[in-house]
Amino acid sequence: MLSNIEIQNIIPHRYPFLLVDKVIELDPGKSVTAIKNVTANEPFFQGHFPGYPLMPGVLIVEALAQAAGIAVAVNEENKGKLGVFSGIENMKFKKQVVPGDTLVLKAEITAFRHGLAKAKVSASVDGQVAAEGEIKFMLVDVQK
């Protein structure tokens, strides 16, 4: 299990864009299960949508990508690298995510070669799939 502070030592994201609160299962380089607690005070709910708050699908995908990035970035040879999207495929949204939900993020790394990763991902609430699909990302050196 990884706490929020430990996650911040692995990936560079910070509030308000850090979308993984804790990791509950981790098989480095292979898979991860993480949690995002969706609260009413998330900044995006002010405009999406007033009176009917929904977590934007793109932020669910970003949360999944951050979780998958943790699974890869935790390995010593990848420390300090930044994961950037290179593709999103077959992403389906099946359930709305609202304040009060606990979003369970799962990622299985299906391929990783030469800094390029592919992951099968799913996000669920109370055992119901909210989103699922495949993401691709590459690890790059951070330019300073």
Buried (B, 14 or more C-beta within 10 A) or exposed (E): EBEEEEBBEBBBBEEEEBBBBBBEEBEBBEBBBBBBEBEEEBEEBEEBEEEEBEBBBEBBBBBBBBBBBBBBBBEEEBEEBBBEEEEBEEBEBEBEBBBEBEBBBBBBBEEBEEBEBBBBBBBBBEEEBBBBBBBBBBBEEEEE
